[in-house]
């Protein structure tokens, strides 16, 4: 063919031959030579200008089609476990085409958000437009930055809010997305990393006034990538759910299963009841009931609700809001054991003897109706003789039997000797505008401990039952401390005048003996913090390695399926093991239990860090108008660049920079956790009492900078003017040179 083709003919040929899109390929296909190439070029340029084609270097392709080799990111996983992709770059007018990933056995595991290079093949008569084969992974997406936007003549700058970030980011004029000076923004890196100068970014989201009270938790949500908006299909599934009827369930509606939670609890996922065991073979024994919301009934495997819950892993709690694992229609309504309404539950009946030893357990799928939603403070007050209108009707029939069973469990706990850390919990109180009005430490009541012991026993019962039935599940694993961390703890104990036995298999009772030595001394808080830091991070896994901290061989999370995906897995395992229905663990879930355990362990750590960062920011905001005030505290951390101090009244942590410690150099001993002055010999170590002055509070980052005034009641010694860094380096170099000369002389 030597005649010039029409535009439609060119488009049709490109569509049929997506791998041959250069002008040379097109000219060859239509037999175009010589000067006729000019006409072809004109046609291709016109098609590009009209939006039918997209020019890429020396090739043309359909703007609504993808090249045969494309960079894509994993967009979603459907109910069958299939991965669907979306192109990293898309310029078409319609939504990007749906791409199904066809994995090979040797391909690495991919997750939502992963980016890779794929070979695409167009398909017809399918619910997707392309099928993709993996070529190679291309690493993570662009770096994300959360910070304050400052407008400049050349565009703008972003000042990151991360405490450890020391580099600003440059925003060119066309990448500001309308951001205003002083706004909190989210941005992503553009272009390659710069070797010199500031890295470049473009703003992708404007988050408003960073000084607004409600921005504090919003910063953490964006900074740590916590999903805080449910997809429409997830909301639709949740709102379509209906209350459960009795059917084949065990009717527990006449049993006074009460919920006991904090006064500000946002959901109620557990209820309990206890009574004396009337079996003559178990004198002084008790029967304990724990009922947990039946979330598995509403969140079916492979559903949109299930995929979203697995992605979130758990709920994340902030002082001013909660980012739930499940939508409000479930977490705050149908799956919450509200007072006076029928609710689906999975319950366990446990029998214990007079010393708290569990003799048996029986699980059932039931329907309950809680007669009362109580809080910890009013339950404790009722037991102590100060009932109110709500607790008085339940004092003899419910509250006192609960405490009687709790006393038996305390006996068993003392025999088992789980790790007994004494670390007070902070409570940040906000006003209606979201401003911090007080920071206090929560009281640890017997009512708190009672519920904790009941929940631990129910978790043990679930793990033991599934073990007996040889059912797959996710265990809550807590391994013993590493030898290195244990040796560090032993050194701190020795320096404080205490003994941690050596040369034996470590058990929690050995650590409890150490904590008992330190109790009621000035080192009590130090030893509790040090013992906590020596512990390994707990995680979820299908293999059972026991729970060191609780001194338990079998342990799984069963009691909070509204806010933890691990508990939902255990509920499904119980459903399958007992044959209660078709909504138990399916084969696909069992196959990826290890992957699920790793995923939700990561989301748990993500939430912990986000919650901690938010607390730090609230505390910095609370203390911002008290700059210059003196506070008492205790050294809680030693690093090369300074000393961390925990303030007594608020529990806030601040940094004393090493440069402000005195007019001398301080040597950092990492093993002994000390800083020692070269001239004075003054030593700063963990646990020492200090008096500090608040020098700076930065709410945006949560950072507190302190000035050390007194150490153990005495000021640091004044050692004169400090030596310059260059002088010190020269002195060290001369010492090394002298040592070499002496060594050389000895050899001669």
Buried (B, 14 or more C-beta within 10 A) or exposed (E): EEEBBEBEBBBEBBEEEBEBBEBEBBBEBBEBEEEBBEEBBEBBEEBBEEEBBBBEEEBBBBBBBBBBEBBBBBBBBEEEEEBBBBBBEBEBEEEBBBBBBBBEEEEEEBEEEBBBBBEBEBEEEEEBBBBBEBEEEBEEEBEBBBBBBBBEEEBBBBBBBBBEBEEBBBBBEEBBBEBEEEBBBBBBBBEEEEEEEEBBBBBBBBBEEBEEBBBBBBBBBBBBEBBBEBEEEBBBBBEEBEEBEEEEBBEBBEBBBBBBBEEEBBBBBBBBBBBBBEEEEBEEBBBBBBBBBBBBBBBBBBBBBBBBBBBBBBBBBBBBBBBBBBBBBBBBBBBBBBBEEBBBBBBBBBBBBBEBBBEEBEBBBBBBBBBBBBBBBBBBBBBEEEBEEBBEEBBEEBBBBBBBBBEBBBBBBEEBBBBBBEEEEBBBEBEEEBEBEEBBEEEBBBBBBBBBBBBBBBBBBBBBBBBEEEBBBBBBBBBBBEEEBBBBBBBBBEBBEBEBEEEEEBBBEBBBBBBEBBEEBEBBBBBBBBBEBBBBEBBBBBEBEBBBBBBBEBBBBBBBBBBBBBBBBBBBBBBBBBEBBEBBBBEEBBEBBEEBBEBBBEBBBBBBEBBEBBBBBBBBBBBBEEEEEEBEBBBBBBEEEBBBBBBEEBBBBBBBBBEBBBBBBBEBEEEBBBBBBEBBEBBBBBBBBBBBBBBBBBBBBBBBBBBBBBBEEEEBBEBEEBBEEEEEEEEEEEEEEEEEEEEEEEEE
